[in-house]
């Protein structure tokens, strides 16, 4: 292939001076709207892509592409991670039925204290609303918003045995795939949680979540309904 001479993308280029990156005085903008639609801009890009490839650059990429890919991480379980106050928690994916918008809980007579908040309407179905923050003794006071992203409160609907529960959470992270035998033992992720309720700690990038034990969580939620 015949290599075309490189046309430098310098400060003298028309798109920098009179184009969209300049004072926009180029008469061709009336036709092309943006410099990327102009044949002059496209021609410069073509010249740039057809420049000769340096031998060292080619050899470096050949070595990089010849390296074997690392084996994929083994995963045999999935969990849904979410945040309550400052704590990241997770439940087995099989328990998660729905993530719904927040809704007010209607209090039940003589059941105004503790983790049972009342009943809440989720898609036309009345479900018991349970505060994981109270059930796990998680402090939710003066929690700053997460930096660099928007967090949205949600209702997490879980199916445990014959019952469904709506759990208010401050943020839903998403699905975390993990290996069961690589789960770390519970530490201070939820420091005041009832013993045994946190089965272990799983990780997804920078997030470490306490995976709740399904059987103990079910027992704790069913106890609230008695």
One Martini backbone bead per residue (centre of mass of N, CA, C, O) as a GRO file, in nm:
protein
  226
    1UNK     BB    1   0.097   0.036   0.022
    2UNK     BB    2   0.049   0.365  -0.019
    3UNK     BB    3   0.180   0.627   0.154
    4UNK     BB    4   0.068   0.901   0.295
    5UNK     BB    5   0.109   1.200   0.389
    6UNK     BB    6   0.120   1.368   0.673
    7UNK     BB    7  -0.137   1.560   0.823
    8UNK     BB    8  -0.124   1.784   1.045
    9UNK     BB    9  -0.265   1.845   1.379
   10UNK     BB   10  -0.272   2.166   1.413
   11UNK     BB   11  -0.324   2.501   1.482
   12UNK     BB   12  -0.371   2.556   1.156
   13UNK     BB   13  -0.617   2.420   1.136
   14UNK     BB   14  -0.932   2.490   1.033
   15UNK     BB   15  -1.095   2.361   1.279
   16UNK     BB   16  -0.935   2.553   1.485
   17UNK     BB   17  -0.999   2.837   1.356
   18UNK     BB   18  -1.302   2.816   1.178
   19UNK     BB   19  -1.434   2.607   1.337
   20UNK     BB   20  -1.565   2.451   1.613
   21UNK     BB   21  -1.272   2.521   1.760
   22UNK     BB   22  -1.333   2.815   1.684
   23UNK     BB   23  -1.513   3.084   1.527
   24UNK     BB   24  -1.719   2.973   1.300
   25UNK     BB   25  -1.648   3.106   0.994
   26UNK     BB   26  -1.703   2.878   0.818
   27UNK     BB   27  -1.895   2.827   0.532
   28UNK     BB   28  -1.929   2.501   0.557
   29UNK     BB   29  -2.118   2.487   0.811
   30UNK     BB   30  -2.389   2.528   0.660
   31UNK     BB   31  -2.364   2.231   0.537
   32UNK     BB   32  -2.208   2.037   0.775
   33UNK     BB   33  -2.218   2.176   1.082
   34UNK     BB   34  -1.957   1.985   1.107
   35UNK     BB   35  -1.630   1.895   1.068
   36UNK     BB   36  -1.678   1.577   1.056
   37UNK     BB   37  -1.847   1.626   0.769
   38UNK     BB   38  -1.590   1.711   0.630
   39UNK     BB   39  -1.361   1.635   0.383
   40UNK     BB   40  -1.113   1.765   0.513
   41UNK     BB   41  -1.123   1.611   0.779
   42UNK     BB   42  -1.134   1.324   0.658
   43UNK     BB   43  -0.866   1.346   0.501
   44UNK     BB   44  -0.683   1.386   0.746
   45UNK     BB   45  -0.754   1.117   0.880
   46UNK     BB   46  -0.657   0.934   0.650
   47UNK     BB   47  -0.364   1.024   0.652
   48UNK     BB   48  -0.309   0.947   0.948
   49UNK     BB   49  -0.384   0.633   0.916
   50UNK     BB   50  -0.160   0.602   0.660
   51UNK     BB   51   0.080   0.599   0.812
   52UNK     BB   52   0.365   0.491   0.897
   53UNK     BB   53   0.487   0.219   1.078
   54UNK     BB   54   0.662   0.164   1.337
   55UNK     BB   55   0.856  -0.097   1.428
   56UNK     BB   56   0.834  -0.079   1.737
   57UNK     BB   57   0.529  -0.059   1.746
   58UNK     BB   58   0.469  -0.330   1.605
   59UNK     BB   59   0.626  -0.513   1.805
   60UNK     BB   60   0.475  -0.437   2.063
   61UNK     BB   61   0.195  -0.539   1.962
   62UNK     BB   62   0.277  -0.829   1.900
   63UNK     BB   63   0.346  -0.900   2.194
   64UNK     BB   64   0.073  -0.829   2.319
   65UNK     BB   65  -0.109  -1.023   2.135
   66UNK     BB   66   0.063  -1.292   2.220
   67UNK     BB   67  -0.054  -1.290   2.485
   68UNK     BB   68  -0.208  -1.462   2.709
   69UNK     BB   69  -0.498  -1.506   2.847
   70UNK     BB   70  -0.649  -1.493   3.122
   71UNK     BB   71  -0.829  -1.662   3.318
   72UNK     BB   72  -1.129  -1.677   3.420
   73UNK     BB   73  -1.317  -1.614   3.670
   74UNK     BB   74  -1.459  -1.801   3.909
   75UNK     BB   75  -1.819  -1.858   3.906
   76UNK     BB   76  -2.117  -1.981   4.125
   77UNK     BB   77  -2.245  -1.693   4.201
   78UNK     BB   78  -2.519  -1.461   4.287
   79UNK     BB   79  -2.568  -1.109   4.368
   80UNK     BB   80  -2.736  -0.837   4.530
   81UNK     BB   81  -2.632  -0.510   4.556
   82UNK     BB   82  -2.648  -0.279   4.839
   83UNK     BB   83  -2.746   0.019   5.024
   84UNK     BB   84  -2.721   0.097   5.386
   85UNK     BB   85  -2.613   0.370   5.433
   86UNK     BB   86  -2.276   0.265   5.470
   87UNK     BB   87  -2.370  -0.021   5.383
   88UNK     BB   88  -2.282  -0.310   5.212
   89UNK     BB   89  -2.504  -0.537   5.059
   90UNK     BB   90  -2.637  -0.883   5.016
   91UNK     BB   91  -2.820  -1.109   4.801
   92UNK     BB   92  -2.944  -1.359   4.667
   93UNK     BB   93  -3.065  -1.359   4.351
   94UNK     BB   94  -3.317  -1.551   4.402
   95UNK     BB   95  -3.467  -1.333   4.596
   96UNK     BB   96  -3.499  -1.130   4.373
   97UNK     BB   97  -3.784  -0.966   4.224
   98UNK     BB   98  -3.761  -0.641   4.280
   99UNK     BB   99  -3.721  -0.294   4.168
  100UNK     BB  100  -3.858  -0.017   4.329
  101UNK     BB  101  -4.000   0.251   4.403
  102UNK     BB  102  -4.063   0.456   4.630
  103UNK     BB  103  -4.275   0.417   4.931
  104UNK     BB  104  -4.504   0.456   5.156
  105UNK     BB  105  -4.558   0.355   5.481
  106UNK     BB  106  -4.813   0.186   5.658
  107UNK     BB  107  -4.908   0.173   5.959
  108UNK     BB  108  -4.947  -0.043   6.230
  109UNK     BB  109  -5.113  -0.143   6.482
  110UNK     BB  110  -4.891  -0.183   6.744
  111UNK     BB  111  -4.627  -0.159   6.503
  112UNK     BB  112  -4.420   0.111   6.529
  113UNK     BB  113  -4.181  -0.067   6.604
  114UNK     BB  114  -3.898  -0.138   6.465
  115UNK     BB  115  -3.854  -0.300   6.152
  116UNK     BB  116  -4.156  -0.271   6.114
  117UNK     BB  117  -4.316  -0.025   5.916
  118UNK     BB  118  -4.537  -0.191   5.744
  119UNK     BB  119  -4.716  -0.110   5.455
  120UNK     BB  120  -4.678  -0.155   5.091
  121UNK     BB  121  -4.715  -0.041   4.761
  122UNK     BB  122  -4.648  -0.288   4.496
  123UNK     BB  123  -4.810  -0.300   4.216
  124UNK     BB  124  -5.087  -0.355   4.400
  125UNK     BB  125  -4.919  -0.480   4.640
  126UNK     BB  126  -4.918  -0.581   4.970
  127UNK     BB  127  -4.630  -0.519   5.177
  128UNK     BB  128  -4.393  -0.571   5.393
  129UNK     BB  129  -4.205  -0.330   5.565
  130UNK     BB  130  -3.845  -0.335   5.601
  131UNK     BB  131  -3.576  -0.247   5.814
  132UNK     BB  132  -3.245  -0.308   5.784
  133UNK     BB  133  -3.125  -0.099   5.970
  134UNK     BB  134  -3.271  -0.215   6.224
  135UNK     BB  135  -3.202  -0.518   6.198
  136UNK     BB  136  -2.868  -0.438   6.177
  137UNK     BB  137  -2.777  -0.172   6.312
  138UNK     BB  138  -2.771   0.074   6.109
  139UNK     BB  139  -2.627   0.374   6.045
  140UNK     BB  140  -2.813   0.668   5.890
  141UNK     BB  141  -2.671   0.909   6.000
  142UNK     BB  142  -2.499   1.136   5.828
  143UNK     BB  143  -2.495   1.049   5.519
  144UNK     BB  144  -2.315   1.095   5.260
  145UNK     BB  145  -2.293   1.139   4.947
  146UNK     BB  146  -2.181   0.993   4.682
  147UNK     BB  147  -1.909   1.025   4.498
  148UNK     BB  148  -1.958   1.070   4.144
  149UNK     BB  149  -2.274   1.000   4.200
  150UNK     BB  150  -2.596   0.878   4.169
  151UNK     BB  151  -2.844   0.820   4.420
  152UNK     BB  152  -3.119   0.580   4.459
  153UNK     BB  153  -3.391   0.508   4.605
  154UNK     BB  154  -3.532   0.183   4.705
  155UNK     BB  155  -3.726  -0.112   4.650
  156UNK     BB  156  -3.665  -0.433   4.782
  157UNK     BB  157  -3.783  -0.737   4.657
  158UNK     BB  158  -3.844  -1.030   4.851
  159UNK     BB  159  -3.829  -1.393   4.842
  160UNK     BB  160  -3.941  -1.581   5.139
  161UNK     BB  161  -4.099  -1.817   5.081
  162UNK     BB  162  -4.437  -1.715   5.116
  163UNK     BB  163  -4.295  -1.435   5.123
  164UNK     BB  164  -4.295  -1.078   5.084
  165UNK     BB  165  -4.053  -0.805   5.075
  166UNK     BB  166  -3.997  -0.456   5.157
  167UNK     BB  167  -3.681  -0.285   5.110
  168UNK     BB  168  -3.528  -0.014   5.204
  169UNK     BB  169  -3.290   0.157   4.994
  170UNK     BB  170  -3.026   0.377   4.888
  171UNK     BB  171  -2.887   0.156   4.687
  172UNK     BB  172  -2.821   0.001   4.367
  173UNK     BB  173  -2.570  -0.180   4.212
  174UNK     BB  174  -2.601  -0.505   4.156
  175UNK     BB  175  -2.451  -0.763   4.009
  176UNK     BB  176  -2.262  -1.026   4.184
  177UNK     BB  177  -2.003  -1.226   4.099
  178UNK     BB  178  -1.908  -1.536   4.269
  179UNK     BB  179  -1.719  -1.733   4.488
  180UNK     BB  180  -1.793  -1.922   4.752
  181UNK     BB  181  -1.489  -2.011   4.839
  182UNK     BB  182  -1.398  -1.680   4.833
  183UNK     BB  183  -1.537  -1.599   5.078
  184UNK     BB  184  -1.524  -1.391   5.331
  185UNK     BB  185  -1.530  -1.335   5.638
  186UNK     BB  186  -1.677  -1.170   5.867
  187UNK     BB  187  -1.657  -0.840   5.972
  188UNK     BB  188  -1.701  -0.482   5.975
  189UNK     BB  189  -1.934  -0.431   5.775
  190UNK     BB  190  -2.148  -0.526   6.014
  191UNK     BB  191  -2.087  -0.470   6.333
  192UNK     BB  192  -2.415  -0.498   6.459
  193UNK     BB  193  -2.501  -0.756   6.367
  194UNK     BB  194  -2.642  -1.030   6.394
  195UNK     BB  195  -2.547  -1.330   6.447
  196UNK     BB  196  -2.508  -1.484   6.121
  197UNK     BB  197  -2.640  -1.289   5.902
  198UNK     BB  198  -2.348  -1.273   5.798
  199UNK     BB  199  -2.175  -1.490   5.586
  200UNK     BB  200  -2.008  -1.268   5.409
  201UNK     BB  201  -1.759  -1.140   5.177
  202UNK     BB  202  -1.794  -0.949   4.886
  203UNK     BB  203  -1.664  -0.848   4.557
  204UNK     BB  204  -1.677  -0.530   4.340
  205UNK     BB  205  -1.415  -0.396   4.326
  206UNK     BB  206  -1.465  -0.135   4.554
  207UNK     BB  207  -1.686  -0.332   4.655
  208UNK     BB  208  -1.800  -0.439   4.983
  209UNK     BB  209  -2.017  -0.708   5.074
  210UNK     BB  210  -2.266  -0.830   5.283
  211UNK     BB  211  -2.374  -1.151   5.294
  212UNK     BB  212  -2.678  -1.276   5.345
  213UNK     BB  213  -2.834  -1.511   5.518
  214UNK     BB  214  -3.107  -1.671   5.418
  215UNK     BB  215  -3.219  -1.825   5.666
  216UNK     BB  216  -3.185  -1.594   5.876
  217UNK     BB  217  -3.346  -1.381   5.726
  218UNK     BB  218  -3.612  -1.531   5.719
  219UNK     BB  219  -3.644  -1.561   6.025
  220UNK     BB  220  -3.638  -1.256   6.091
  221UNK     BB  221  -3.886  -1.173   5.915
  222UNK     BB  222  -4.099  -1.372   6.030
  223UNK     BB  223  -4.086  -1.261   6.324
  224UNK     BB  224  -4.225  -0.982   6.252
  225UNK     BB  225  -4.519  -1.122   6.179
  226UNK     BB  226  -4.610  -1.233   6.476
   0.00000   0.00000   0.00000
